[in-house]
Amino acid sequence: MADESEIKEIYENGMKILEDLTNNADELQEQILEEILTRNAGTEYLSRFFPNGQADKQSFKTNVPIVTYEDIKPYIDRIANGEISSILFADPITPFIRSSGTSGGQPKLIPMTAESFEKRKYHLLLSDIVVKKCFSGLDEGKLLLLHFIKPEMGTPSGLVASPYTTFFSKTNTFKNSLAKSSTSPIDTILCLENKQSMYCQLLSGLLQLDKIIVIGSSFASVLARSIKFLEDYWKEFCSNIRTGYLSDWITDHGCRNAMSSILTGPNPELADLIQQICQDISWEGIIKKLWPKIKYIHGIITGSMSQYVSLLEFYGGGIPLVSRSYNSSECSFGINLNPLSKPFDVSYTFLPHTAYFQFLPVNNDCGGKSREFELHGASATESSGIKNETMAVNELVDLMNVKLVLF
């Protein structure tokens, strides 16, 4: 998918591709499930549910139980400890993605294959197309993308485990696309000392403030933390810009080398401008004041991140907050087809080619706590013969049959 001609074709026909995906969702979901079952029926995990070798949709729905991560974890642990990945996946696992724990509380190891990464890249291109329909001139400026990495964790298998942002930041896809349009030099993003990384990325953004048209990060919480950091360190930023000298406490070799190509000499005029803006008593609209060409702020602002919306609106001074897509460590779910919708009206359109989706009803308080015992009771570790008469399985709904119920 990733060569230049194919990417060009996706950009040229992006909206038609989206229309075809959503119009043919039912067919695509059937196709995805068939591909998953055909490819993986011989794995140790799935084969025990298909004793007669018939791995079709009906057999899947009848024989394969609802499980939680804890039911799959023994297989993942075995792969991490050196067993072949085909006990769970037909395709080789390339790395493990370490979940952030923002939705489940505890980080998990999620296997990733080359194909699942290709789907994520495709998803990224499609969301980019939708946003570009709403904002003109996005190819004419720079992006202040605040990315931070965490240490990779080794496993006895030789496969590494890291958060998705860490994994993605080290790929050629990132280095050859997003990194080229970002104000942050790649070495400042790849710095493991987050404080030094934050300082250098923000300083890079201030040094190029007349070029920045988008500010963003993975999560709204990172954006809020970045503005707080700017509030704490703006005087030091001004000093660095005024003198043309990077603070001594930035000791990371990659950061210092990278910043030497941006912080090339004294710029007292720019330092005075930033000081004049930042010394104001109120920081309302500070993002718009510092980066006057900015068109939108992006980051996930739904779910647990919605608590940061009012703060970002205060700092943004009317700049649109755009939540482009809905992702997890497991896969990309969908994209926001209306990027200009108000933060609390954001919804995502599921893309049916990324994974096979099934849904359970929520309680009238939109919670799932009361279902935990029931789901655990449908554990693969307890029984491989759970049938459709199980209440939880009976209540499963395919993507095309989901209905909104207003409580």
C-alpha positions as CSV (number, residue, x, y, z in Angstrom):
1,M,0.0,0.0,0.0
2,A,2.8,2.3,0.9
3,D,4.5,3.2,-2.4
4,E,4.2,6.8,-3.7
5,S,1.8,6.1,-6.6
6,E,-0.6,4.3,-4.3
7,I,-0.6,7.0,-1.7
8,K,-1.2,9.6,-4.5
9,E,-4.2,7.5,-5.7
10,I,-5.6,7.3,-2.2
11,Y,-5.4,11.1,-1.8
12,E,-7.0,11.7,-5.2
13,N,-9.9,9.2,-4.6
14,G,-10.1,9.3,-0.8
15,M,-13.7,10.4,-0.5
16,K,-14.9,7.8,-3.0
17,I,-12.9,5.1,-1.1
18,L,-14.6,6.2,2.1
19,E,-18.0,6.1,0.4
20,D,-17.3,2.6,-0.9
21,L,-16.1,1.3,2.5
22,T,-19.2,2.6,4.3
23,N,-21.7,1.6,1.6
24,N,-20.3,-2.0,1.5
25,A,-19.8,-2.4,5.3
26,D,-21.8,-5.6,5.6
27,E,-20.0,-7.3,2.8
28,L,-16.6,-6.1,4.0
29,Q,-17.2,-7.4,7.5
30,E,-18.2,-10.8,6.2
31,Q,-15.1,-10.8,4.1
32,I,-12.8,-9.8,7.0
33,L,-14.2,-12.5,9.3
34,E,-13.8,-15.1,6.5
35,E,-10.2,-14.1,6.0
36,I,-9.5,-14.1,9.7
37,L,-11.0,-17.6,10.2
38,T,-9.4,-19.1,7.0
39,R,-6.0,-17.8,7.9
40,N,-6.0,-18.6,11.6
41,A,-8.2,-21.7,11.9
42,G,-5.1,-23.9,12.3
43,T,-3.7,-22.0,15.2
44,E,-3.6,-23.7,18.6
45,Y,-6.1,-21.2,20.0
46,L,-8.8,-21.3,17.3
47,S,-8.5,-25.0,16.2
48,R,-9.9,-26.3,19.4
49,F,-13.2,-24.5,18.6
50,F,-13.5,-26.2,15.2
51,P,-12.9,-29.9,15.9
52,N,-14.4,-30.8,12.5
53,G,-12.3,-28.2,10.7
54,Q,-15.3,-26.1,9.6
55,A,-14.3,-22.5,10.4
56,D,-17.2,-20.5,9.0
57,K,-19.2,-17.6,10.4
58,Q,-21.9,-19.8,12.0
59,S,-19.3,-22.1,13.6
60,F,-17.5,-19.0,14.9
61,K,-20.6,-17.6,16.5
62,T,-21.7,-20.9,17.9
63,N,-18.4,-22.2,19.2
64,V,-16.0,-19.3,19.9
65,P,-16.7,-17.7,23.3
66,I,-16.5,-14.1,24.3
67,V,-13.2,-13.6,26.2
68,T,-11.3,-10.9,27.9
69,Y,-7.6,-10.1,27.6
70,E,-6.9,-12.3,30.6
71,D,-8.1,-15.3,28.6
72,I,-5.7,-14.6,25.7
73,K,-2.8,-13.5,28.0
74,P,-1.4,-17.0,28.5
75,Y,-0.9,-17.4,24.7
76,I,0.7,-13.9,24.5
77,D,3.0,-14.7,27.4
78,R,4.1,-17.9,25.7
79,I,4.9,-16.1,22.5
80,A,6.8,-13.4,24.5
81,N,8.7,-16.2,26.1
82,G,9.9,-17.6,22.8
83,E,7.2,-20.0,21.5
84,I,6.2,-19.6,17.9
85,S,3.5,-16.9,17.2
86,S,1.4,-19.4,15.2
87,I,-0.1,-20.7,18.5
88,L,-2.3,-17.5,18.2
89,F,-1.6,-15.9,14.8
90,A,-0.9,-17.4,11.4
91,D,1.1,-14.3,10.5
92,P,4.4,-13.5,12.3
93,I,4.2,-11.0,15.1
94,T,6.5,-8.1,14.4
95,P,6.5,-6.2,17.7
96,F,4.2,-6.1,20.7
97,I,2.3,-2.9,21.3
98,R,2.1,-2.0,25.0
99,S,-1.3,-0.4,25.7
100,S,-1.4,2.9,27.6
101,G,-3.9,1.6,30.1
102,T,-6.1,4.7,29.6
103,S,-9.3,2.6,29.0
104,G,-8.6,-0.6,31.0
105,G,-6.4,0.6,33.8
106,Q,-3.5,-1.9,33.3
107,P,-1.1,-1.9,30.3
108,K,-1.4,-5.0,28.0
109,L,0.8,-6.6,25.4
110,I,-1.0,-6.5,22.0
111,P,0.6,-8.4,19.2
112,M,1.0,-6.5,15.9
113,T,1.6,-8.0,12.4
114,A,2.8,-6.3,9.2
115,E,-0.7,-6.4,7.9
116,S,-2.3,-4.7,10.9
117,F,0.3,-1.9,10.6
118,E,-0.5,-1.4,6.9
119,K,-4.2,-1.0,7.9
120,R,-3.2,1.6,10.5
121,K,-1.3,3.6,7.8
122,Y,-4.2,3.4,5.4
123,H,-6.5,4.6,8.2
124,L,-4.1,7.6,8.8
125,L,-4.2,8.6,5.1
126,L,-8.0,8.5,5.0
127,S,-8.4,10.6,8.2
128,D,-5.8,13.1,6.6
129,I,-8.0,13.4,3.5
130,V,-11.1,14.2,5.5
131,V,-9.3,16.9,7.5
132,K,-7.9,18.5,4.3
133,K,-11.4,18.8,2.9
134,C,-12.1,21.2,5.9
135,F,-8.9,23.2,6.0
136,S,-7.1,24.7,3.1
137,G,-3.3,25.3,2.9
138,L,-2.3,22.4,5.1
139,D,0.6,21.7,2.8
140,E,2.0,25.2,3.1
141,G,3.2,25.2,6.7
142,K,4.7,23.2,9.5
143,L,3.2,21.0,12.2
144,L,4.1,21.2,15.9
145,L,3.5,17.6,16.7
146,L,4.3,16.8,20.3
147,H,5.4,13.1,20.3
148,F,7.1,11.4,23.1
149,I,8.6,7.9,23.4
150,K,9.1,5.5,26.2
151,P,11.8,2.8,26.7
152,E,11.2,-0.4,24.7
153,M,10.8,-3.5,26.8
154,G,12.6,-6.6,25.6
155,T,11.1,-10.1,25.8
156,P,12.8,-13.5,25.8
157,S,11.5,-14.1,22.2
158,G,13.5,-11.1,21.0
159,L,10.4,-9.2,20.1
160,V,10.2,-5.7,21.7
161,A,7.2,-4.2,23.4
162,S,6.5,-0.5,23.4
163,P,3.6,2.0,23.2
164,Y,2.3,2.5,19.7
165,T,3.6,6.1,19.5
166,T,7.1,4.8,20.4
167,F,6.9,2.1,17.7
168,F,5.5,4.5,15.1
169,S,8.0,7.2,15.7
170,K,10.8,4.8,14.8
171,T,9.3,3.6,11.5
172,N,10.3,4.9,8.1
173,T,6.6,5.8,7.6
174,F,6.9,8.5,10.3
175,K,10.5,9.6,9.4
176,N,9.6,10.0,5.7
177,S,6.2,11.7,6.1
178,L,5.1,13.4,9.4
179,A,8.6,14.0,10.7
180,K,9.5,16.0,7.5
181,S,6.6,18.4,8.0
182,S,7.1,18.7,11.7
183,T,9.0,21.5,13.4
184,S,10.5,19.0,15.9
185,P,13.7,17.3,14.7
186,I,13.4,13.6,14.8
187,D,16.1,13.3,17.4
188,T,14.2,15.5,19.9
189,I,11.2,13.1,19.5
190,L,13.4,10.0,20.0
191,C,14.9,11.4,23.2
192,L,14.0,9.1,26.1
193,E,14.3,11.9,28.7
194,N,10.8,13.4,28.4
195,K,11.6,16.7,30.0
196,Q,14.5,17.4,27.6
197,S,12.3,16.2,24.7
198,M,9.5,18.5,25.7
199,Y,11.8,21.5,26.1
200,C,13.4,21.0,22.7
201,Q,10.2,20.3,20.8
202,L,8.5,23.4,22.2
203,L,11.6,25.5,21.6
204,S,11.7,24.3,18.0
205,G,8.0,25.4,17.7
206,L,8.7,28.8,19.1
207,L,11.7,29.3,16.8
208,Q,9.4,28.6,13.8
209,L,6.2,30.1,15.1
210,D,5.5,32.0,11.9
211,K,5.4,28.6,10.0
212,I,3.2,26.6,12.3
213,I,-0.3,25.8,11.0
214,V,-1.2,22.8,13.2
215,I,-0.5,21.9,16.8
216,G,-1.2,18.4,18.0
217,S,-0.5,15.2,19.9
218,S,-1.9,11.8,20.4
219,F,-4.0,12.8,23.5
220,A,-5.5,16.0,24.8
221,S,-3.7,15.4,28.1
222,V,-0.3,15.7,26.4
223,L,-1.4,19.1,24.9
224,A,-2.6,20.4,28.2
225,R,0.7,19.3,29.9
226,S,2.7,20.9,27.1
227,I,1.0,24.3,27.6
228,K,1.7,24.0,31.4
229,F,5.3,23.3,30.6
230,L,5.4,26.4,28.3
231,E,3.9,28.4,31.1
232,D,6.7,27.3,33.5
233,Y,9.6,27.7,31.1
234,W,8.8,30.6,28.8
235,K,11.4,32.9,30.4
236,E,14.1,30.3,29.8
237,F,12.9,29.8,26.2
238,C,13.2,33.5,25.7
239,S,16.7,33.5,27.1
240,N,17.8,30.7,24.8
241,I,16.4,32.5,21.8
242,R,17.8,35.9,22.8
243,T,21.3,34.6,23.3
244,G,21.2,31.8,20.7
245,Y,22.5,29.3,23.3
246,L,20.7,26.2,24.4
247,S,20.3,25.6,28.2
248,D,23.2,23.6,29.7
249,W,20.8,21.1,31.4
250,I,19.9,19.8,27.9
251,T,22.5,17.0,27.9
252,D,21.0,14.5,25.5
253,H,23.5,14.4,22.6
254,G,20.8,13.9,19.9
255,C,18.8,16.9,21.2
256,R,21.8,19.2,21.3
257,N,22.9,18.3,17.8
258,A,19.4,18.7,16.4
259,M,18.8,22.0,18.1
260,S,22.2,23.4,16.8
261,S,20.7,23.4,13.3
262,I,17.7,25.5,14.4
263,L,19.0,27.7,17.2
264,T,21.7,29.2,15.0
265,G,22.3,32.5,16.7
266,P,20.8,35.3,18.8
267,N,17.3,36.5,17.9
268,P,16.3,39.2,20.4
269,E,13.4,40.4,18.3
270,L,11.7,37.0,18.4
271,A,12.5,36.7,22.2
272,D,10.9,40.1,22.8
273,L,7.8,39.1,20.9
274,I,7.4,35.8,22.8
275,Q,8.0,37.6,26.1
276,Q,5.4,40.3,25.4
277,I,2.8,37.6,24.7
278,C,3.7,35.3,27.6
279,Q,4.0,37.9,30.3
280,D,0.3,38.8,30.0
281,I,-1.6,38.0,33.2
282,S,-4.2,35.9,31.3
283,W,-3.1,33.0,29.0
284,E,-6.5,32.9,27.3
285,G,-5.9,32.4,23.6
286,I,-2.1,31.9,24.2
287,I,-1.9,29.3,21.4
288,K,-3.5,31.6,18.8
289,K,-1.3,34.6,20.0
290,L,2.0,32.6,19.8
291,W,1.2,30.8,16.6
292,P,-1.1,33.2,14.6
293,K,-1.2,31.0,11.4
294,I,-2.6,28.0,13.2
295,K,-5.7,26.4,11.7
296,Y,-6.6,23.7,14.2
297,I,-5.4,21.8,17.3
298,H,-5.6,18.0,17.0
299,G,-5.6,15.2,19.6
300,I,-8.0,12.7,21.0
301,I,-10.5,14.7,23.0
302,T,-13.2,12.1,23.6
303,G,-13.7,9.5,26.4
304,S,-11.4,10.1,29.3
305,M,-9.7,13.0,27.4
306,S,-12.9,15.1,27.3
307,Q,-11.9,16.5,30.8
308,Y,-9.3,18.6,29.0
309,V,-11.6,20.2,26.4
310,S,-12.5,23.4,28.3
311,L,-8.8,24.0,29.2
312,L,-7.7,23.6,25.5
313,E,-10.6,25.8,24.4
314,F,-9.4,28.5,26.9
315,Y,-5.8,28.3,25.6
316,G,-6.9,28.0,22.0
317,G,-8.9,31.2,21.8
318,G,-11.4,29.9,19.3
319,I,-9.1,27.6,17.3
320,P,-11.0,24.4,16.3
321,L,-10.2,21.3,18.3
322,V,-10.1,18.3,16.0
323,S,-10.4,14.7,17.2
324,R,-9.5,13.0,13.9
325,S,-9.8,9.3,14.7
326,Y,-10.7,6.6,17.2
327,N,-7.9,4.2,17.9
328,S,-6.7,1.6,20.4
329,S,-3.6,-0.5,20.8
330,E,-5.5,-3.4,19.2
331,C,-6.5,-1.6,16.0
332,S,-7.9,1.6,14.4
333,F,-11.6,1.7,14.6
334,G,-12.9,4.8,12.7
335,I,-12.5,8.4,11.7
336,N,-14.3,11.6,12.4
337,L,-16.0,12.5,9.1
338,N,-17.0,15.9,10.5
339,P,-13.7,17.3,11.9
340,L,-15.3,20.7,12.6
341,S,-18.0,19.3,15.0
342,K,-17.9,20.7,18.5
343,P,-15.8,18.6,20.9
344,F,-18.8,17.1,22.7
345,D,-20.6,16.3,19.5
346,V,-17.7,14.3,18.0
347,S,-18.6,10.9,16.6
348,Y,-16.6,8.4,14.6
349,T,-17.5,6.3,11.6
350,F,-16.2,2.8,11.9
351,L,-14.2,1.6,8.9
352,P,-15.3,-2.0,8.2
353,H,-12.1,-3.2,6.6
354,T,-9.8,-2.8,9.7
355,A,-11.2,-5.6,11.9
356,Y,-14.3,-7.7,12.6
357,F,-16.5,-5.9,15.1
358,Q,-19.2,-7.2,17.4
359,F,-21.0,-5.2,20.1
360,L,-22.6,-5.8,23.5
361,P,-25.4,-3.6,24.8
362,V,-24.4,-1.1,27.5
363,N,-26.4,-0.5,30.7
364,N,-28.5,2.6,31.0
365,D,-25.6,4.3,32.8
366,C,-23.5,3.4,29.8
367,G,-21.3,1.2,31.9
368,G,-20.3,-2.4,31.6
369,K,-19.5,-3.3,35.2
370,S,-22.5,-5.4,35.7
371,R,-21.5,-7.6,32.7
372,E,-18.0,-8.5,34.0
373,F,-19.0,-11.7,35.7
374,E,-21.0,-12.8,32.7
375,L,-18.2,-12.1,30.3
376,H,-15.7,-13.9,32.5
377,G,-18.1,-16.8,32.6
378,A,-17.8,-17.0,28.9
379,S,-14.1,-17.5,29.3
380,A,-12.2,-19.7,26.9
381,T,-10.3,-21.0,29.9
382,E,-13.4,-22.4,31.4
383,S,-15.2,-24.0,28.5
384,S,-14.8,-24.5,24.8
385,G,-18.4,-25.5,24.3
386,I,-20.3,-22.4,25.0
387,K,-23.4,-22.2,22.7
388,N,-25.7,-19.5,21.5
389,E,-28.0,-20.1,24.4
390,T,-25.5,-18.2,26.5
391,M,-27.1,-14.8,27.2
392,A,-24.0,-12.8,26.4
393,V,-23.5,-14.5,23.0
394,N,-27.1,-14.1,22.2
395,E,-26.8,-10.4,22.8
396,L,-23.9,-9.9,20.4
397,V,-24.6,-7.6,17.5
398,D,-22.7,-7.3,14.3
399,L,-21.6,-3.8,13.1
400,M,-24.4,-3.4,10.6
401,N,-27.1,-4.2,13.2
402,V,-26.0,-1.8,15.9
403,K,-28.9,0.5,17.0
404,L,-28.7,3.6,19.1
405,V,-31.0,3.4,22.2
406,L,-31.6,6.6,24.1
407,F,-32.1,6.0,27.8
